[in-house]
Amino acid sequence: MKRGYHPAQQLGAELSRLWSLTLLSALGRTRAPKRQRGLSLAERRRNVAGSFAATGQVPGTVALVDDVYTSGSTASAAASALRRAGARRVEVVTFARAVRSIESIQRS
């Protein structure tokens, strides 16, 4: 974001073009959580809980796009907000997966 673009949004735009899907900006932040780096898994979940809300009507099936999946806390919080807004199925698509053991996340 500091570089002037949003990686997940760019990824979503390209995937929507390649897969012939409608691109929606269906989520907004309700607050800015603190950085996740260095937080345990439980702290990460608490940090992002309730930090997303739907910005309009949400279809029944949604592909949620994130650039990097680390602990899953952000994707889970975003998917919960989409389900509260009416999505019955939320599929998460990411560009990269941070490979670390849960133990190393909990120790950090």
C-alpha positions, 0 to 999 in steps of 0.5 A: 500500500505504501508503494501506491498499489494494493497487491491483493486488489491487483491479483483479484483484478487479474484473476477476474479477467482470466476466470471471467468473474465479476470483480467486487470490492465487497469488504472494507476495514472497520479499523486498522489493526496493528501489524501482525508480525511478531504476534502469536496465532491467538494474538493474530486472531484477536488483532483482526477480529471484527476489522472487516465489514461488507461494503454492499450486497454480497453474492452467495459464493465469493472468492476472497483474494489475499496476496499472502496467507500466513496464519489464516487470521486475516482470511478468516476474519474477512470470510466471517464478515462476508458470511455475516453479509450473506455469503454462503460459501467463501473460497480463499485464493492467495498468491503465496503461502508463508510456510512456517510451523504454528509453533514458530508463529506462537513463539514470535 
